[in-house]
Amino acid sequence: MHRQRGEPERLQKVLARAGLASRREAEDWIRAGRLTVNGQAASLGVRVVPEDEVRLDGRIVRQRAPQSGGRVYLYHRSPGESLDKTPADAPEAVPLLSRLPKRGGRRFIMVSPMPRIDGGLELLCGDGELAARLQRSVRSLSSELSVRARGELTPQQIEGVLGGILDSGEKLTVLGCVGAGGEGTNRWYAITARGASGKDVRQLFERQAAIVSRVLRTRLGPLALERSLARGHFRELTREELQGLLSEASESQSPGAPEPLPQPRVETIHGAGRPAKPQGRSSTAKAGPKGSAQDAPGKRRRGTSGRFKDDSPQPEIPGRRRARGAPRAPVRGRRARD
């Protein structure tokens, strides 16, 4: 569906939707003078319409209408694999970003990626606006992950994983965690959670003193990792799969969804545990009439030396006592008596 004629959009947004760069990178290009609009140098905040001629380094940029050419690819990534660098042990291998079709875009964005040490199902999109929508959608989708841990977990550890409490105090919605076999000392566990990332799932197991060696994502919403898709291979999502991914995310965002636990609040009380300090004497205090100090204890009166005296008991300040045998400190303003 094309936009109406004359509806302007920021130039950074247009370039991000075309898959050329992120919005921040587009701002850097504008500052460097690499972009022109209708023959004029572009400036920050400029808006363009589909009829404008936008050029990057002298080459025409074809504007893409919203939702007209967004392509999403599902990739089976191996643990530890880099998407843009050739592995040192296999110099003849071609990175994934170099194998993706050019029609999908010149720049691809990973949607909710797994950590580098983990792997499994990954989504890549060449449309910046569509990638942002998918990123918001997967937070409400349920996903399945396979976790390999050393040794078998006890029932208490399983209950701790199902509790879903993270180190930050937030609560992850864990729908299930069951054993899935294993070999030797390693055991596999299939965990289903809503809006979970690989880092969160690894943290759930490590909080139960489990040694995790691998986390693989096998399902994300309605998308599952088929056995026919070998490691290192990818396929393009159909329009029906993409629409189903977005629609399921909108349906799962219900008002009754559980909210994360609040962060623990730490309050600092200034001066707690310290001895109380005596209040300073006000220089604006006025002396009352003669005899009033004796009649009203606790009030300040003027002594014979011209200084104010206070009859009220003062709090004792530790560390002020003179050690036995130590000489007295000289008192200023007094003369030594004969």
N, C-alpha and C positions, 0 to 999 in steps of 0.2 A: 504494500500500500504506500503510494507516494504522498509526500507532503503537499499541502496546498501551495500555490504559487505565491511568492512573496513572504513566506514565513521564515524569518532569519534564525540562524543558530550560530553559536560561537564557533570560531574557526578551530579551536582546540578539540571541541566535541566532534566536529566533522572528520578531522584527521584520525581521532581515536576510533570512530566507527568504521572508518576505512581500513583499520588495522595497520596504519603506518607508524604510529607512535602512541605513547600514553599522552594524557593531557599535559602533564608536566614537561615531557620531552618536547611537545609541540610549542609550549611557551618558550623553551630555550631556543627553538628554531626561529621563532618570531623575533626574539631579541637579537639573534645573530643575523637577521635580515635575509634568511633563506626562503621566506614565503612572500608571495605577491598575490594580490587580489585585483583582478582587472588591470594589471600593469602597474599598480601602485604597491609600494612596500607595506606589508601588513603590520599592524600594531596590536598590542595587547588589548583584548576586549572587543576586537572587530567581529562583526557578525556577517555571515554570508548566506545567500540563498542558492538553491540548486542552479539558477541561471548564471551565477558568477563564475568567472574563470579563475581558478586557484592553481598556482604553480609552485612547485617545490624544486629549488635549484634549476629553474627554467623548464621543468617537466610538468605537464598538466596532470592534476590530481582529479580523478573521477570521483565525484561525490556519490555516496551510496545512500539510498533511502533507508529509513529505519525498517528493520526486519525484512529487508529485501534480499540480502545476500549473506546472512550470517551462517557460517558453517561450523559445526562442532564435530570433533573427532574423539573417538574412544580409543585409548591406547593401553596395551598391556605392558606395563613397565617392570623391568627387573629390579630387585633391590640394589641400591647403590648406583644405578645407571644415571648418567647425565644426559639431558636432552639436547644440549648444544655443544658438547665437547666429545671428541673421539677418545675412547678408553685407551690407556697406555698399553694394555696387554693385547689389544686388537686394533692396530693402526689402520687396517683395511676396512673397518666398520664405518658406516655412515651415520652420523647423529640423526635423531628423529626430526629435528626442525629442518634439516636439509632434505628430508624425504617427503615432507608433507606437500600436498599440491599447492602450487602458487595461486590457484584460483581461490583458495581459502583465505588468503591474506599474506601480507609481507611480514607480519608480526603476530605471534600467537601468545595467548595468555592461558596459563594453567588455572583451572577452576578448582578451588579447594584442594591443592596438591598435597600429596603424602610427603613425609620427610624423606630426605635423600637416602637414608639407610633402609627405608621400607619401600614397598612397591605395590603392584596390583593395578586396579582400575584407575585410570587418569582421564580427565577431560581437558581438551584444548580447544580454544576458540580464537578465531581471527577477527572477530567483531568486538570492539571494546565495550560498546553499550550492552550488547547481548551477554558478554562475559560478566559484566557487573550485575545484570539481572540473575544470571545463573548462580553467581556467588552468594547473593542474598537468598536464593531459593534453597540451596543445598543445606542451609543452616537449620531448616525445619524438616528435612527429609531423614528418614531412617536409613541406616547403612549397616552392612554386615562386613565384619573383618575377621580374619583368621590370625590368631596369635599363637606363636610358638614359644613355650616357656620350658625352662629346665625343671624337671620333676613334676609330680602331680600336685595340684592345689588341693588344700584341705577344704571341707565345707565352710569353715569360718572365712577362708580367703575368698571363696566364691561369693559369700554374702557381702564381703567388703567390696568386691568388684560391682555387684549388683546395686550397692548403695550409691555409687556414682560420684562420690565426693572427691574433688580435685584438690591439688595443693593450694590453689587460690581461694578455696572456700566455696566455689561454685559447684552446683550439682548437675551432673550429666544424667540425662534420662536413658537408663540402660533397660532395655526390654527383655534381654535374656543373655545367658552365658552358659554354654554347655560344652562338654568335652567332645573332641572330634578325633580321637585316636592319637597315634604317635609311634615313634620308633626309638628304642633304646631309652635314654634318659629324657628325651624331648617329648613333650606333650602338646598337642594342638587344641585350641579352644576357639569356638565360634561365638562371637559376641555381636549382639544387635543393639545399636544405640541410635538415638536421634540427634542429628547435628554434631556427630562426633568426628574428630580429626584423628589422624594416626598418632599424633603427639598425645592427645587426651587419653586414648585407649592404652597406649604404652604406660602412661602415668598411672592409670587405674591399677594395672597389674603390679607395677613397681612399688606402689604404696602398700601392697600386701606382701612385700618382701619376695616377690617373684622375679626371677632372672629372665628377661624377655630377650630373645635373639632375633625375632622377625615378626613383622606385622604386615599383612597383605589385605587390601580392600578387595572384596569380591562382589559387592553390590552397592549401588548408590541410587536410592529411590527405586524407580521401575527398571533401571538399567542393571544388568547382571553381566559378569565376566564369563563369556561362553568358553567352553573347553576347546572349541574349534579355533579360537583366537590365541595363537601361540605368543610366547613372550617376544617382545620386540616388534609386534605387528599392530596395526591400527585399522580402523574402519570409520567411515563417516556415518553420523547419526541421520536417520531419516527425519522428515518433517513431523511424522506422527510421533516418533520417539521424543523429539525435542518438545513438541507441544504437550505430550504426556508428562514429561519431566517438570515443565513449568506449571501445569494444571495441578498435579499432585502436591506440589509445594504450596500452592495457594489454598488447597483444601485442608492441608495439615495445619495451617496457621489458624487454629481455633482459639477463642478467648480463654478457654479453660486449660490451656497448655501450662505445664508447671514452669515457674519462674526460678532462676538461679538463686541460690542462697545469698544473702547479703554478705558483703565483706566484713570480716571482724574489725570492729572499731576500737582503736587504741587511743585512749585519752591521756594526755600528759598534764599532770597537775603541777604547775610551777611552784617551787618552794616546798613540795611535800618532803617530809623527813628532815627538814632543816630547822635549826632552832629559830624561834621567833626573835626578830630584831626589834629593839625599842623604837618607838615612834620618835621622830625628830621633834625638837622643841620649836614651837612657832615663835618667830621674832615679833609677831604682831600682838602677842598676848599682853593684856594690860593687867597690872597689879591692882588688886582690890584694896579697899580701905584697911587701915591698921586693925589687926586682930581678926580679920576675916579668915586668914589662913588657918589660925588655930581653931576657929569655930567650925570650919568646914574642911575636914580632912580630905586629902586627895587633891586639893587645889594648889596652884603654884603661888609662891610668895617670894619676895625679894629679900635676900640675906644682907648681912652687914657689909659684905664685899661688893655689893652691887649686882651680883649674879642671881639668877632665878634658881630657886630650890623647889624640889618636888617631894611632897610628903608621901605620895602614893608608892607602893612597893614596885620596884622595877624588876623585870624578868632577868634571871641570871643567865649570863652569856658564858658558855663554857670556853675555856682557854684564856680567860682574862685574869685568873688568879695568879698571884705572885708565888713563885716557888720558894720554899723555906730556905732562908740563908741568902736569897738574892737581894741585891741592893735596891732600895726604893728609887723609882724614877723621879727626877726633879720636877717640881710643880712650877709651871710658868706663872709669872706675875706675882710671886711671893718672894719676899726677902727672907734670908736666913736670920733666925732670931739669935740674939747674943746669949 
